[in-house]
Amino acid sequence: MIRTRIITVFLAGICAIMPVMSSPVYALPADNGGMRDISTIELVHDMGIGINLGNTFESCPGWYDEDWIAKWSEGKPNNYETAWGSPVITKEIIEGIAKEGFGVLRIPVAWSNMMAHDGTYTINKEYDARIHEVVDWTLDSGMYAIINIHWDGGWVNNFPEDKEESMKRYTHMWEQIADSFKDYDDYLMFESQNEELGWQEIWNPWGGTEGKAESFALCNEINQKFVDVVRNSGGNNPERHLLISGYNTGIDHTCDPLFKMPDDPAGRMAVSVHYYSPAGFAILEEDADWGKATPTWGSDQDYASLRSEMDMLKTTFTDKGIPVIIGEYGCPTKNKEPESVQRFLTSVCEEAYTRGHCPVMWSTPGGHYDRDACKMADQELQKKLFAIGGKEFSPRSQSTEEPTQPEAETTVPTEEVTEIPTDQNIKGDVNGDGEFSIADIVSLQKWLLGDNSADIINWENADLCTDGQLDVYDLCFMRKALIS
């Protein structure tokens, strides 16, 4: 397919020459039930920008604590869902996220909630059904969905002490999740874990290198187990696009040579990292014994650090054909300058997106997305994020058929070119309005991403490479010509 070839080339190689398109991306056609012939780089690019459904389905008691949620409630899925302050999630809340321009919703999950305490690690059917319901709403709204095993009470921290039992639990949980969601199409992605793959009791990053190789090896082994389990399950899972958790999802550690992406027969993987830096601004609301809270962000050093880490990800992964999802980035609003909050969130989003990464903002109840009003709490922030990589609201029911497109090597039809009036023969003017503008770039971008409503009238004027075909190289030259 023409889309597969040109976009893969663009994101794997052309990114080194000029940034990824900053105008809104357009969804590749849905296939309701099947897996499309697209690379993971294409899929991640089509996600645009994303947001987390945080402090919701991952809310849970600690694995070592009494289940206070069950004790003080009916012990139903909605009781766990609302335990950390979220309202019960509705279809309107999910659609509101899509309408604000987000293309992917990351849904952190604590699957141990309501799990039987009999050593079988059997996931509760009611809880599983509730996750299905929210995933269905997400896909129906036109967004991608990412589900994972999140913190889940912290049981993953027990791997160094009891590896055999922990691996049994991890394996059995992913066997159940994979089987339950096996028939979903490629708008659903599985993520191996959250931030817990990395153990200070094995290796202290601030205390030398002793134990470092062993800790990285355990992280790599768990990620490999995840891939093996999913690929050996049924349905669409042998071809499903998978998200591999980096070492503690830290950028510097994940870019360390000791971190290895798993062997995958399908070759459909992305890597996940998180960005909460500097911690004084992005994490702390008040001073702590390990750091001082800062109310502002935006110094030259702040920007330099951000760009350095995003470049590191691009060099280590994206340029080698492995797409990057910034699974979480964000900052609190309490004791923070509002302008700095906007500046931080938009800057991280832009610096990630223009390098081909997919940024997924962390949001919790009362945070950046207002779950009561079903819209972003800061509408100015919404406009800025949308301008970077937002997507128009497009429910799945409105786009379910693959458009017909020319083959990759189709030459420009001479008869179509000669029928264009002389006064419309302006290089770059693909929509035939007599001028070259951003509208022409958007039209060509839509066409390249499979939107058959794209307004491409003058094919010859779009062929800036003069090679007799339309591809992403022409789009790059159009953008360069417009801004020069």
N, C-alpha and C positions, 0 to 999 in steps of 0.2 A: 504494500500500500504506500502511496506517495507520502502520507502523513508520517508513517513510521520512519522512513528514511530521512526526510529533511529535518524533522525536529530533533531526532537523535543526533544528527551531525551538528546541528546548531548548538544544542545544550552541552554536548561533550567537547566541542572544539571552538566554535565561534565565540563562546563566552569569553575566551581569552583575548579576543579582539575588541569586542564592544559588549555592553551590558545586555542582559535579557530584557525583552520588551517590558516597559514599565506601564503601558496602557493595560486596561482590564483584559484578562484572558477569557476565552470562550470555551464552553464545555465541549469535549469530544462527545459524539453521539452515544447515548446509553444503549445497552444491549439487553436489558432486563433478563437476567438469567444466565448469560454467556460471558465468556472471557474474551476481551478484544485482543487483537494482534498488535499490541503496543508495548513499548519498553517501559520499564519503571521510571526512567527519566521523563518520558512523555507524560506518564500518569501523574508524577509529582508536579510537573510543570502545570498540568491542567487543574490541579488543586487550587492554584492561586495562593491565597492566604487563608489562614485558619484560626480557630479559637477552641479552647478547651471547655468542656462541661465539668468544671472543677468542683471539688467538695460536694459531690453528689453521689454517684454510684461507687465511689471509692471510700466514702465515709464508713467507718467501722470501729469496733473496739480493738485494742491491741490484742495480738494473738495470745499474749500471756495474761491478759486481763479477763475478768468476768464480763460476759456479754451484757453490758448495761442497757443496750438498745432493746434486746429481747426482754430483759427484766422489767423495764418500765414502759413497755408498749405491747402491742399485739404480736410483735415479732414478724411483721409482714414486710414485703419488699419496700413499700412506701415509707415504712418507719426507718429503715436504714437510709433510704434516699434522702430523707429530710433531716437526718440526725445532726448534720453539720450546718444547718441553716437554709438549705435550699427549699423552695416550694416544690410540690409535686410537679415533675416535668410534664408538660402538655405538648400537643402537636403545635399549638400556636407559639409556644416558646421556641421550638425547633425551627419552625418556618420563619420566625422573626430573625433568627440568626442568619438564615440564608438570605433573607431580604436585605440585610445590612451589608451583604457583599462577600460573606465568607464562603469559601468553596470546600472546606473540610472541617469536620467536627471531630475532635479527639475526645473519646469517651473513656476516661479512666474507670476501671472496675475492680472492686474487691470481691472476688468470686467466693471467698471463704465465708461471706455473710450467709447465715442460715444453713451452712454446711453441717452435715451430720458429724457428730463427734465419735466416730467409730473406727477411725483410721483408714477409711476407704477414700476419703477426700471426694465424696460425691457431691457435685454441685446441685443446689436446690432447684427444682424444676420451675417453681414460681418465680424465683429470682432470675433465672435464665430467661424465662418468658418476658419478664419486664425489660430486660436488656434488649431482647429482640424487638419489642414494641418501639423503643426509642431509636434503635438502629433503623428500623423500617421508616419511621418518620423522617429521619435524617436523609436516607436515600431518596425517599419520595419527594423531598424538598429540593432535590438536585445536587445535594452536597455529597462528598465522600465521607466515610466514617472510618475511624481508627479505634479499635478496641484492644485492650491489653490486660495483663495482670499488673495491677498498680502496687502500691505499697502493701495493701492487703493485710494490715496489722503488723507488718514487719517480719513475717516468718522467713522470708528469703535471707534475712540476716543470719539465720541459723545454719546456712550451708557449711561454713568452716567447721562447726562443731559436730554436725550430723549430716554429712553429705549424702549418704545413701538414702536416708528417709526423706530429706529435702528434695533430692532429685526424683524420688518416687512421687512425691506430692506434685512437683512441678510438671512432671511428665503426664500424670493422670489428669491433672487439671487441663492441660493443653489438648490432650486427647479428647476430652469432653467438649471443650470450647470449639475445637476444629470440627468435630462431628456435628455439633449443633448448628454451626453456621456454614457448613460445607457447600450448600447450594446457592449461597449469595454470589452475586457477580463481582467484578473487580472494582466496584465502587466501595467495597469493604476491604480494609487492610487490617492485618493482625500485627501487633507490636509485641515483641518477646517479653519485655518487662519495663519497669519504669527506671528509677535512678539507683536501684539497690545492687546492681551487679558490680561489686567492688567492695572489699572488706578491709577496714583498718586493722582488725586483729591479725590479718595476714601480712598486710603491707601498710605502713604509715607513710603517706606521701611527704610528710614533713620530717621524716626520720631516717633518710637514707634509702638504699635500694634493697635491703634485706626483705625477702618475701615478695618483691614486686612481680617477678616472673610467675610465681605460683598464683598470685591473686589474679593476674591477667589471664592465666591459663584456665582458671576456674570460670571466669567470665566468658571466655571463648567457648568453653565446653558447654555451658548452659545455653548459649545462643545456638550452638550447633544442634543440641538436643531439640530446641524449638523448631528449627528448620526441618530436621529429620521427622519429627512427629507430624508436622503439618503436611509435608510432602507425601508421607505415607498414609494420610487419611484420604477420604473419598471426595466425591463431588468435584467442585472447582478448585479444591485446595492444592493439587499438584501444580497449578499455574498461578495461584494467588500471589499478589505482590505483598512482600513481607517487610516489616520495619524492624531493624536490628538495633537493640539498645547499646549505646556506647558504654565505655567503662565509667560507671557512675554518671553517665551522660555528660561528663565534663569534656569540653572541647580539646583541651591540651592532652588529657589522658586518652581520649578516643583517637586522637591523631598520632599517638605514640605507636611506634612500630610493633610493640608487643600486642596491641589490639589487632585481632584478625577478624575479617568478615567470614562467616561460615561458608563451607562448600555447599553450593546450591545447584542441583541439576537443572532447575528452571532458569537460573540466572535472573531472578526477579526480586531484588532486594534494595532497600534504601537503608541509610544509617540515621539513627536518632541521637541528637544531642540537645542540651538545654542551655539557655543563656540567661543568667542572673548575675550580671557583672556591671559595675562593682557592687559587691554585696551590701555595702553601706547604703546604697541607694535602692538597689533592686530587691533586697530582702528585708533589711532592718527598718522597722518603724521607730524604734527607740534604741538607745545605746545598749550594747550587750557586753559581757565580759570578754568576748572574742573580737569585738569590732565596734566602731562608732557609726551611728546612723548619720546620713547626710541628706539634706532636703533638696539638693539641686543636682542636675546632670547636664552636661553639655560642654565641658572644657575640651581643649584641644587634645588633652591626654585621654579623655573619655572616648572621643571619636577615633583617635588613633588605635586604642585598644580594641574597640569594636571592629574596626576595619581589618586589623591584623588577624583577629580570630576568624572572621568570615573568609578572609583570604586563605588562611590555613586550611579551613574546611574545603574550600574550592580546590586547592592544590592537592590535598591528600585524597579527596574522594571524588568530587564532581568532575574534575578534569580527567579522571580515570574511569568515568562512566558509572560511578556510584552516586546516585542522588542523595541529597541531605534534607532531612526534615528537622527543623528546629522545633522539637515536640513541645517545648515550653519556653516562653520568654515573657517577662512581665515585671511589674513593680507594684508596690502598694500605693495607695493615695493618701493614707493618713500621714501627717507630718511631712508631706512632700509638696513642693511648689507645683501647682497645676500645669504651668507652662513646661516645667521639666518633665513631668509625667508624659505629656503629649510628645515632647521632643524625644524622649527615650523610646517610647513605643513606636513612633513612626520611623525613627532612625534605625532601630534594630530591624524592623520590618523591611525597610527599603534596602539596607545594606545586605540583608540576607536574600531578598527577592531578586535584586539585580545581579546576583551571582548565581542564580539558578536554584537557590535553596527555597524550601517552603517554610515560612515562619508561622507558627501556631501559638497565638497569644494565650497566656494563662488567665482564666477568668473564673471567679467564684461568686456565690450569692452576695449581692450588694457591691459587686465589683464593676468591671468595665462594661459588661452587658447587663442591662436591667431586665431581670426575668419577669417582673411584674408588668412592665410597660412593653416588653418584647422588642426592645430596641437598645442601641448603645446609649449608655448614660451620658456620654459626651459626644454629641452629634458632630462637633467640629473634628474630633478624633476620627469618627467614622468616615467623614469625607476625605480626610487625609489618607487613611488606610485604603479606602476604596480606590483612590487615585493611583496608589502604588500597584495594587494587584487584585482589586475587588472584582466580583463577578455579578452579572445581572441575575436576578431571581429567575430560575428556570426549572420548575418542577419536572420530575422524570416523565410524567405522563405527556408532557408537551414535546418531548424529544426522544423518540424511541427507535428511529430508523436510521440506518447508515446511509448517508448521502452518496450519490454517484459522483465520482471524480475521475479526471483523466489519469492514465497511467503515468508513472514517473518520467518516462522518456518521451511523452507526447510532445510533438513540435507545435508551435503556434500556428493555427490555421490561417493561411494567407487571405482567404476570403473574408474572415472576420476583421482583419487589420485594414484591408482596403476599403471596407464599408464605413470606417470611422471618418467623420468630417475632418478636413485639414486643420480647422481651428481648435480641434481637440487633441492634436498630436503633440502634447506636452509631456515630456518624460516624467514619469511618476503619477500622472493623472490617470488612475485606473478606473475611476468611477464616472469619467466622462463629463465632469462639470466645468471643464475649462481651466482648472487650476490644480496645482499640486499642493496638498495640505495634509494635515494629520488624518483627515477622513479617508484618504487613499491608503494610508498605512493600516488603519483599522480594517478597511475592507479586505486588503490582502492578508492581514493576519487572520481574520475570520475564515477566509477561504482555505488557508493553509491548515487550520485547525478543524476543518470538516464542516463548517457552517455553509450549507448550500444557499442561504439567503444573502450571502456576501455580494456586494454590488461591484462586480468585476465586469466592466464593459470594454475597456480598451486593453486587451491582453498584451499588445506590443509595448505599450508604455510602461507596463509593470516589469518587463524583462530588462532590468537595468544591467544584468550581466551579459546580455545579448548572446545567450547560449540556446535560445529556442525553447526554454522551459521556465516555469515559475517555481521558485523554491525559496527557502529562507535566506539564501544569499542575497536575492533581490530585495527582500525585506530589510536586511541589514544596510544595504546601500541606500535604500529609500530613507531610512532614519538618519543615516549619516549626512545625506544631501540636504535633508530638511533642517537639521540643526547647525549645519556649517555656514 
